[in-house]
Amino acid sequence: MNPKSLIGTMSSAASQFIKFVNASPSPFHAVAESKKLLLEQGFVELKERDSWANKIQRNGKYFFTRNQSALIAFVVGGKYAPGNGFSILGAHTDSPCLKLKPKSKKESVGYLQVGVQTYGGGLWNTWFDRDLSIAGRVLVHTQEDKWEHQLVKIDEPILRIPTLAIHLDRGIDEGFKFNKEVQLTPILASASKALNGEKKDDSAVHHPVLLQRIAKELNIQADQIGDFEICLYDTVPATIGGIEQEYIFSARLDNLMMSFCSIKALTNSLREPTSVANDPNIRLVALFDNEEVGSNTAHGADSNLLTVVLKRIADVDIVGLSAPVSKTAFEESLLKSLLVSADMAHAVHPNYAEKHESNHRPQMNQGVGVKINANQRYATTAVTTLIIRELAKKRNTPIQEFVVRNDSPCGSTIGPMLSAKLGLRTVDIGNPQLSMHSIRETCGVHDVQYAIDLFESFFEDFPSLDARITVD
């Protein structure tokens, strides 16, 4: 591919990601957008509560959701047999954000305000003076006396968390400190304007004007709203920036970029029919919720979600296969599988270069970072690093390595918990970015395509590469 074509491909991938992230201000939206990408490629939706007997077949493409905020998609190789391995990509759909409290109605000195909870470890100072709105899941009571899950996304700014003027706090430029319960409370409206002469309802748990706005967006009545899970988001859309158009400025890069790249790689890997027809493995993408708060939920990576789906697939009677399924097919498959835990990584910061170990300073636009930690905060091993390096060579895709300084704390991912839970070989990787957990983050345009290429190679080439590795 000539350089101009390569740049065009990279820009296209970045543009597709920007469309995805702008449409995904909540985990529920991210799953809905992922479903669209899968359905466009002919994937069949399964229900976890149903039997899968006589539904799974070789070369088949399937997905299901749990809680509408986690998603599993998989493709059955044409040469798959029970006991064969899984090629697994794992990522997560959630990002640090502010969420509405169950009783969000607040009022202070003539302002209507909205009570919020902090979700995850956000850089909350970056949420001040931003054009904020709301998005999430609403449970709607229908005329058929049913409760339906509906998505809401209000596109215009309706909330703001104002900072205090420097004239009233002369020391603020020496350190911006605030109380997260008191001062991280958004303004919704002036009380006099919102009430408009109406009598105040002291029994309401949310401001009626807020419920009415949600109802208007969904084209329902406010009394049809049963409950909701709503997060705040920055209405300024993601964009490509930098004087050379080499950066992506966006919210929720951690971890919607890896979620998007995983789904795109899975669908892209189907373009050559013989690739799937000759695959002995099952290609699988797992997008979990709640990674930012520890994953210990029914739809997080520390749940039974991945265990259940791998076991169900390993134990199910594949359509057209007459051989009986071994009683240990599931256990056999785990030893032939690999989990790529994909979560964004820390690029070296030009103003804080000393925060990185001198020999491990990942750069944006120079490839996916392999994350390694001697204390097993990441699950990468020498064997799994070797596999990623060899896969990267097949697509001429650059990779980098990241190790945290010994005098610095280290974050973690879904990799170690899933590796321990299932006994899976695992490698932790991610695209380098700046300002992780800020309301506005930065990453490289080229790294979107680099990640997709590496993940495609994983799906297509891992089984043949693994056959050449003799380390158990």
C-alpha positions, 0 to 999 in steps of 0.5 A: 500500500502506498503512503497516501493510501495508508494515510487515507485508510488510517484517517477513515478508521479514525473517522469511523471511531469518532462517529462511534464514540459521539453516538456512545455517551453511555455504556448502553449506547456503546452496546447499541452502536456495537449491535448496529455494526454486527447486524450490518454484517449479518450477525444473529442475535441470541438471547442468553435466557434461551437454549442454543441447541440447534442454533450454533453452526460452523461459520455462524456469526452470533451475539447477545447482550447482558443488561444492555451494557455488556456484549458478547459476539462470536464467530464459529470457525469452519473447522471448529470442533468441541475442545478447540480454542477461543481467540478472545478480545476483551474490552469494556464499555464504561468510562468515568462519569457523573451519574444522576442520584436516585433523588437528584432534585436539589435547589440552592439560592434560586438555582435548580441543581441536579445531584450526581454521584461520581462513577469511577476514578475521574479527573473531576476538575475537568468537568467544570465549565463544560457544556454538559447533557445527559444520556442513558437508559430509561425504563418506560411503561407502555400502553400494553402495560409493559416496561421497555428499555429505551435509550435517551440522549439529549444533544444540547447542553442543559447542565453546567458545573461553574467554577468560582471566580478567581476574585473570590478565591485568590489561591485557586491558581495554586491548587484547584480543590473542591468538595465532590459532594457540595461543589460538583453539583450541576446547575439545571435552571433558575428556579423562577424560570423553571417553575413558571408560576407553578406550585412547587412539588416537594414530593418529587425526587427529580425536578419535573422540568428534567423529567419533562425534557427526557419525556419529550426526547422519547416522545412519551409522557413524564408519568411513563418513566419508571426509572432510569440510569443516566450519566452526564456527558460533554456535548462537544463532539470528538474531533481530529486535531493537531496542526497535522491532523494526527490526534483525536480529541475526545471523551471516553477514549478509555475504553471505547476506542478498544471496544470499537477496534475489537468489533471492527476487527471481528467484522473485518476478519470475515471479509475473506470467506476462506479465513473463517472456513479454515479457522479451527477456533471460535473468534470472540469479542467480550465487551464488559461493563463496570471495569472502572469500578472493579468489574464485580457486577453481574455484567462486569468481567469479574462475573460469570459472563465469559465463563458461562458463554465459553462453557455454553459454546464448548458444550453445545451440539454444533449443527452438522457435527455428529461426534459426541461432545467430550465431557472435558471439552470446555477445560480442553478449550481453555488451554488452547485459547488466548485472551487479548485484554484491550484497554488504553495505555499511557502515552509519555507526556511531554510535560511530565516525561519523568513520570515514565520509566526511561526505557518504556515511554509509549508514543501516540501514533507509533503502535499498540502498547504491550503492558507488563507488570512484575506484580501481575497488575497486568497478565502479560507473560513472555509467551503472550508477548511473543505471540503479539510480536509475531502477529504484529509482524504479519501485518507490519504493525508497530508495537511498543512496551509499557512498564510503570516506574517502581516508585509509581502506582500501577492501574490494572485491567480485566486481564488478571481477573479473567486470566486467574478465573479461567486459567487463560493465557492473557496479554494486556495491550492498549493504544497510548493516550494522554489525559486518561480519565479526563472529560477530554482525552487525546490519542493518535489517529494512526493507532486506530488502524494499527489496533484494528490490523493487530486484532484482525491478525489475532483472529486470523493467524493466532491458531496457526501461530499457536500450533508452533508454540510448544510451551504449555 
